[in-house]
Amino acid sequence: MAESPHAGVLGRAVDYPRRYDAALLFAIPRDGGRRGIGIDSRALPFIGSDRWHAYELSWLDPRGKPCVATARFELPATTPNLVESKSLKLYLNAFNGTRFDDADDVRRRIARDLSQCAEGDVSVDFGLPDFRGDDSACIDALAVEIDHYGPPTADLLRADASDEAVETLRSDLLKSNCPVTGQPDWASVRIGYRGPRIDRASLLRYLVSFRDHCEFHEQCVERIFVDVLARCRPQALCVEARYTRRGGLDINPWRATPGHVAPRWARDLRQ
């Protein structure tokens, strides 16, 4: 059963784990954060998933020789729980001193444990996606006055109902803070939509309003999705955030209106 975010190992100094231990994983129910932004988990207004890139994965082969790999994990947004990142780091470190038959044994073990923690089917594969550019338009060079850094304020958003657009806007200025440790989380965010043209200056002000806000990565993306959908009224919407690495992990949640094609797996240069 999931506990309070302040229970267990979260926010505490802990010993380096020496052996594989699935109990190190810490589940945080999604429902609490969703209720705070008016989302009913029984009728989600979006599809999506949380994509993790793991850069520091190692274990011992049957003879005790270390093996290393990178990996990617995908948790559907429909899972009841998200996995807290510090607990995932500790869990993966616990593989360092444990012997496994082969790489596929490791992959299956991680998939099983993450699926149990999230309470849904989690996919695990080795390797990382390529660095890929896209045709998004960066809005960060806009000359705008900004003096609001939290809490996130949907009223800042504007759209022109008389002008339709199909475009993807990007900002590399998204920053929020971990609700457990208070440490900064940095990300690039892409907002693709079809509908009334979003005022770019208002979008930039809105994204910067997360700067002093404390919320998990996945919850920030869902908040952005809900706010843009409500204030700008697009017919189609996709929000994807690519967070920078912390503890050998980065998280890349995306949420979209039903029927939207999933974004390609990709990494930014800051990752």
N, C-alpha and C positions, 0 to 999 in steps of 0.2 A: 504494500500500500504506500502511496506517495505521502510525504511528510511536509511540514513547513519548510520553506526555502532556507530558514535559518537553523534547521536541525542538521544532524549528521556532520559531515566534514565541511560543509559550506561555511566560508568565512573564518576557518580555523587553520592553524598550522597543523599539518599531519605528517606522519612518518612516510617515507618512500615505501610503496608497497613492494614486497619481495616476491610474491607469488600471485598467480592468476586468482582473481576473486570477483565474481559477477556481482556480489553484494555491494561493491564500491559504486555502482551506477545509481544515480539519484534522479527519480522521476518528479517532475513538477506538473501538476494538472493544468491543462490549457484553459479549462473552463473559467477559472478565477479571473485571469487577465481578459478573457473574452467578454465576460459579463460587464467588466468595467468600460468597455467601448460599445456595448449594446449588441453583441453577437450571441446568438443562440447556437450552442454547439450541436443541437439536434437539427438545425436547418442552416448550415453554413452558407454565406453568400458568395463563397469562392471555392475554387479548387486550388491545389498547390502542394508543395512539399518543402521540407527543410533538407538542404544538401550540405553535407559536411565534407571537407577535405582534411585528411589526416596525413601529416608530413613526417611523423615520428612514430613508426610502428616497428617493433622488433620482438623476436622470440628466439628460442633455442631449438635446433633440430634434434632428432633422437640421439645424436652423439654429443650434444651440448654445444655445437658451434652456433654462434649468433646468425640470425637471418634478419634482413631489413626490408621494408617495403613502404610504399605510400598507399593510401586507400581513399575511397569515397563511400559515404553512407547516405542513404536517402530515406527520410521519415515522412510518410504521407501526412498532410495537414489534418487528416481525419483521425489520427491516433489521439487517444484521450490525453496522453502525456507528451511533453517535450523532455529531452534529456539535458540535465544541467551540465555545462561545459567543463567545469573543474572536475566533476565526478567522472566524466568521460576521459579526461586526461589521466587521472589516477588509475582508472580501469585499464587503459591501454598500456600505461607504464608497468602494470602488474604482469604483462606478458613477457617482459624483458628477461625474467629469470625462470621462465617456465618452458618445459620441453613439449613440442607438438609433433605429430607424425609428419605433417607436411603443411604447405601454405593453405591448401583448401580446408584442412582441419581448423586452422586459425580463422579463415573467412567464415566458415559455418558457425563456429563458436561465437564470433562477434555478432553475426546476424541473429542468432538465437537469443543472445543476451539483450541486445538492443531492442529486439521485437518484444521480449517480455517486459522490459522497462517501459517502453512506449505504449505497450498493449495494442500492437498492430504489426503488420508485416513491414520489416525494415530490410532494404536491400543493401548488400555490401559487395564491393568489387575492388580489386587492386588497381593502382595507377591513378593518375590525376588528369584532369582535362587540360587541353592546350590553352595558352594565352591567346585570346581572340578579341579582335576589335569588332566594332559593330557600326551601324549607321545612326546611332543615337546622337542627339544634339545636346552638347554640354551647355548648361545655363549658368555656370559659375562665374563667367566674365561679366555678367550684367552689373551695371553700376547702380546699385540699390542701397538705400539707407536701411540698416537693420539694427534694432535695439531690443528685440525680444528673443530670449534664449530658453524659454520654458515657462510654463508647460506647453506642450504642442497645442496649437490653436488652429482648428479647422476654419474659423472665420477669416483667416488670412487668405484663403484660397479664392480665386476668381476664375470665371470662364465666360466666354462670349457666346451666348446661345445663337447669335446670328451668323456665326462663322464656324463651319465644320472643319475638323482636321483629323488626319491619321498620321501620327508621329510618335517617336520615342524620345523622351527627354531624359537627360542624365545629370546628376550632380555628384561630385566627389566630396561634398562638404557635410554629408550626414554624420553626425556624432551623437551618441547617447551614452549613458553610463550603466554599468552593471548594477542591478538592484541589490546584489549580495555584497560585493566588494567595493562598489563605488568607482571602480577603474573605468577609464574611457574605452568605448567601443567605436571604431571608425569604419566607415563603409562608403562604397559607391552605390547609388540607387538609380535604377532605371524604371521609368514610368511610361509604358506604352499604352496608347489609348486610341479610340475612335469615337468622336463626338464633338461637343462644343469645345472650341479652341481654349486651352488652358493658358491663362496669363502667366508668363514665365517668371516675372518678378514676384508675383504672389506665391508661386510654387516654391521659389528659392527661399523667400521669407518663412514659409511654412516649414520647410525641411530644416532650416537653421533653428527653428523653435524647439527642436529635439535636443539641442546642444547640452542643456543642463538636466535633461529628463532621465529618470532611472527606469529602465524597462528592458526585458530580455529581447534579443534580436528578433525572434519570431513574432513577439507581440508588437514591436515597433512596425514591422512590415504590415501586419494586420491592421494596425491603427491607420497607417498611411492609406492602405487600400480602402478602408471604410470611409475615411474622411474625404478622399478624392472622389469616391463614388457618390457620396451624399452631396457634396458641395458643387462638383463640376458636372455631374450627370452624364458621364460617358456611356455610350452603348456597349463598349467593350473596354476592358481595362486589365493590365498586367503590371504588377509591382514586383521587382526583383532587387534585393540588396545583396551585395557581395562584401562581406565584412573582412577586415584584415585579420591576420593570424594572431592568435594568443595561445601560448602553451602548446604549440605544434598543431593547432586546429583552427580552421576558419569555417564560418557558417554562412550559408547562402540561401535564405528563405525566398520563396516566390509564391505569390497569390494572384489569382486571375479569375475573371468571370467565367462561369461554366462554358465549356466548349472551346476555350482558348487552347492553342497548342503550347505545350510546355517550352520554356526557353531552352536553348542548347546549353549543355554543360560547358562551362568556360571559366577561365580565371582572368582577373585583372592583373596588371603589372604590380600593383601594390600587394598582391597576394603571393 
